[in-house]
Every structure is written in structure tokens, then in C-alpha cells.
């Protein structure tokens, strides 16, 4: 078998011509959430918003009546160590998560607003069927 040297790749390319591969993320992380989606029957539908967190007037997080949390990419690392994360469900739990998340993002000048769609825990249990043991529906 004969190999032609001209067909082999050159490993002597000067570093000045080296172009590093692009980083995994080619765009900056999202700093705000898009508009809430209306998806009846899903816990993270616009009709189930409990609270929103804003920084500089931009919505960076939403907490739903079920306790589900939606966070803009730029602030996602603030969620990983939240006290009680994943240990409950419902409006009471959502309020605990709001308090924990506000503690985590307070240094960015965060403000929270309670939505008109926030419901008491007992109403959530009845309306969502949790009292009958139905599962939580999330659209991702």
C-alpha cells in the first residue's frame, strides 16, 4: 500500500491560522422570559401564574400555583441551591419557593408581584384534582 504524502493533513499549521471551535452556546443567555403561554390543563399555563419576579422591568421568573418555577437562562444558576426545591406542591409551596428565589436574586434588584390568577391552597387542591390524586401536568 502506498500513501501519497500530499493527501495527509498538515499538522504544521502555524497557530496564527488556528481558529478555535465555537463555544457550546453561540448566543448570550436569555435575560428575560417570553410572554406566558395559555395552555389550559397545564400547571405552567398563563392562567396558573402565582407570582412574577422582575429585574429592571423584565420578567426573569414565574412561579405557578402548583409550585412550578420558570426562570430565564441568565438566572437559572440561582435556582439550583434553593432551600426546599422539589419538596412540595401547591400555592403554599409556591410561596416558599418565591421567598427562596427572591433571596437568591435580591442582589440584582429583583421585585416580585402577585398575579391576579393566584389562588388559595385549598382552592388549588379542589380545582386541580390533587385531592383526588391526579398528577401534575407540565408543558416544557
C-alpha positions as CSV (number, residue, x, y, z in Angstrom):
1,X,0.0,0.0,0.0
2,X,1.3,3.4,-1.0
3,X,0.3,6.6,0.7
4,X,0.8,9.9,-1.1
5,X,2.2,12.5,1.3
6,X,0.2,15.2,-0.3
7,X,-3.0,13.5,0.9
8,X,-2.1,13.6,4.5
9,X,-3.3,16.5,6.7
10,X,-0.8,19.1,7.7
11,X,0.0,19.2,11.4
12,X,2.5,22.0,11.0
13,X,-0.1,24.8,10.6
14,X,1.1,27.9,12.4
15,X,-1.0,28.8,15.4
16,X,-1.8,32.2,13.9
17,X,-4.1,30.5,11.5
18,X,-5.8,28.3,14.2
19,X,-9.4,29.1,14.7
20,X,-10.8,27.6,17.9
21,X,-14.1,25.8,17.8
22,X,-17.1,27.9,18.7
23,X,-18.3,27.6,22.3
24,X,-21.3,25.4,23.0
25,X,-23.7,28.4,23.4
26,X,-23.4,30.7,20.4
27,X,-25.7,33.4,21.8
28,X,-25.8,35.0,25.3
29,X,-28.2,33.5,27.8
30,X,-31.8,34.9,27.7
31,X,-32.2,37.6,30.3
32,X,-36.0,37.6,30.4
33,X,-38.8,35.2,29.9
34,X,-41.1,35.5,26.9
35,X,-44.8,36.0,27.3
36,X,-46.7,33.4,29.4
37,X,-48.4,30.8,27.3
38,X,-52.1,30.0,27.6
39,X,-52.2,26.2,27.7
40,X,-55.4,25.1,29.7
41,X,-54.8,22.0,31.7
42,X,-51.1,22.5,32.2
43,X,-49.7,23.7,35.5
44,X,-47.4,26.2,33.8
45,X,-50.2,27.9,31.8
46,X,-50.7,31.7,32.0
47,X,-54.0,31.0,33.9
48,X,-52.0,29.5,36.8
49,X,-49.4,32.2,37.4
50,X,-48.9,32.9,41.1
51,X,-46.1,35.5,41.0
52,X,-43.6,37.0,38.7
53,X,-40.1,38.3,39.5
54,X,-38.8,41.3,37.6
55,X,-35.4,42.8,37.3
56,X,-35.0,46.1,35.5
57,X,-38.7,45.8,34.4
58,X,-38.0,42.4,32.7
59,X,-39.8,39.2,33.8
60,X,-37.0,36.9,34.8
61,X,-39.0,34.2,36.7
62,X,-42.6,33.0,37.1
63,X,-43.9,30.9,39.9
64,X,-47.1,29.0,39.3
65,X,-49.8,28.0,41.7
66,X,-48.5,24.4,41.5
67,X,-45.1,25.5,42.7
68,X,-43.5,25.0,39.3
69,X,-40.8,27.7,38.6
70,X,-39.8,29.1,35.2
71,X,-36.6,31.1,35.2
72,X,-34.7,33.0,32.4
73,X,-31.5,31.3,31.4
74,X,-29.3,34.1,32.7
75,X,-30.6,33.4,36.3
76,X,-31.0,29.7,36.1
77,X,-27.9,29.1,38.2
78,X,-29.6,30.9,41.1
79,X,-32.2,28.1,41.3
80,X,-30.0,25.1,41.9
81,X,-29.5,25.6,45.6
82,X,-32.9,26.9,46.6
83,X,-34.0,25.7,50.0
84,X,-36.8,23.2,49.7
85,X,-36.6,22.9,45.9
86,X,-38.7,19.9,44.6
87,X,-40.1,19.1,48.1
88,X,-43.7,20.2,47.7
89,X,-46.5,21.3,45.5
90,X,-49.3,23.9,45.6
91,X,-49.6,27.5,46.5
92,X,-48.2,27.3,49.9
93,X,-45.1,25.6,48.5
94,X,-45.0,28.2,45.6
95,X,-44.9,31.0,48.2
96,X,-41.9,29.3,49.9
97,X,-40.2,29.0,46.5
98,X,-40.9,32.7,45.8
99,X,-39.3,33.7,49.1
100,X,-36.2,31.5,48.5
101,X,-35.9,32.7,44.9
102,X,-36.2,36.4,45.9
103,X,-33.4,35.8,48.5
104,X,-31.3,34.4,45.7
105,X,-31.8,37.3,43.2
106,X,-32.3,40.2,45.6
107,X,-28.8,41.5,44.8
108,X,-29.9,42.1,41.2
109,X,-32.6,44.5,42.4
110,X,-35.4,41.9,42.0
111,X,-39.1,42.8,42.7
112,X,-42.0,40.4,42.9
113,X,-45.6,40.9,42.0
114,X,-48.5,38.6,42.9
115,X,-50.7,37.7,39.9
116,X,-54.4,38.0,39.8
117,X,-54.5,34.3,39.0
118,X,-53.0,33.3,42.4
119,X,-55.4,31.0,44.3
120,X,-55.5,29.8,48.0
121,X,-54.1,26.4,48.6
122,X,-57.5,24.8,49.4
123,X,-59.0,26.1,46.1
124,X,-55.9,24.8,44.2
125,X,-56.4,21.3,45.7
126,X,-60.1,21.3,44.7
127,X,-59.7,22.8,41.2
128,X,-56.6,20.8,40.2
129,X,-58.0,17.5,41.5
130,X,-55.0,17.0,43.8
131,X,-57.4,15.9,46.5
132,X,-58.4,13.0,44.2
133,X,-54.7,12.1,43.5
134,X,-54.4,13.4,39.9
135,X,-50.9,14.1,38.6
136,X,-49.3,17.4,37.8
137,X,-49.2,18.3,34.0
138,X,-46.3,20.5,32.9
139,X,-45.6,21.5,29.3
140,X,-42.0,22.0,28.6
